Amino acid sequence: MPWEGHFRPLVPLAHALAKRGHEVAFASAAAWEPQVAEEGFALLPAGVSHAEGRERIAPYWEAVRELPPEQRRPQAFATIFARGHAPAKLPDLLDVATSWRA
């Protein structure tokens, strides 16, 4: 699922790797292609749209928000990422990992 905070921190590393001759691509939702192309990289479509991703994590997010502040962070990872984000992207990532040859 595309998020600025996941993509932008990786851009300097991607540019550094590309400068050293490595082929670099990003795997993300197809709608994220303009941002990836703007940085000069290919997009390997994987995962769901931002809107669909938000729908998938909504029930988990609501449960996490009900917790005391000190319990939110560990539960957010365990529920929002592990039950919402990861399953939404994993099948496509497996396809990309087995088919893309850098």
Summary of the structure (lengths in Angstrom):
residues: 102
radius of gyration: 15.6
end to end distance: 22.2
largest distance: 48.0
contacts: 268
relative contact order: 0.16
helix: 71%
strand: 8%
